[in-house]
């Protein structure tokens, strides 16, 4: 295994590709989603998945945890969930002693299913975990394991009979990318059904652990100095964000955090594509998943059926691309 801080380009790229390949042994037909999750994790972030039931979201989360040798925990969102169901709680003895029982947030890969069915207090607890790498219980702060990645799923409000709690803007902004997952095509579904005896239990037995969670997280450090971003590409990235904020259809555009995350994930994509430098095409390929979920449209444009992704694509077509 690589010593932390001493990873080189070839090692980093090899580990990233091996993790993706291992996950794809069980997650069939959604390569784009698998790659995006790997890129976000490698860059140090968290992922929001959107898609119908049965589209392999839980399987992807478990497979990633297995591939990197990390501890996986899952929380099912529901309106009765309490913050302590996520963070853990203290047990107090009659003699005045107390013992902390760790919640599922104490893991390397935490999956929160149907996050927008959880009440605001639970969302706040998750926000603290994602932002600070720690949780507070009874006034005491507890550090989380490192690395710590969150994969959360969100259900569209119009598809939920029992109601949802919209994600706070602060929590939504902490997710580095929002990735849509759809049902696969005919050929891939045939492959899935042929492996039904394995996959109906969401089994990841065939996923090979190719690294450790600590080693995979070392790619985060490598990206800082090992992948170059020219000033012109940085300006291109900023120009996209500013154009989105100024778009007449937009009530609130992407935050500065969004541009930082786009910068980081673009570095990871350059690494995957075999380059030690970022090009504008890397930024363009990631702008929709990294920026769209941070955009709030004016209500009248939503009624017209316009989506944030439409606005991002429009801006990408208008903002000048830097030339060599």
Secondary structure, DSSP 4 states (H G I P E B T S, - for coil): -PPTT---HHHHHHHHHHHHHHHTTTS-S-HHHHHHHHHHHHHT--EEEEE-TTSSHHHHHHHHHHHTT--EEEEE--TT--HHHHHEEEEE-TTS-EEEEE-TTSSSEEEEETGGGS-HHHHHHHHHHHHHSEEEETTEEEEPPSS-EEEEEE--GGG-SS---PPPHHHHHH-SEEEEE----HHHHHHHHHTHHHHTTT--TTPPP-S-HHHHHHHHHHHHHHSB--HHHHHHHHHHHHHHHH-TTEEE---HHHHHHHHHHHHHHHHHTT-SB--HHHHHHHHHHHHGGG-EE-HHHHHTT--HHHHHHHHHHHSPPPP-
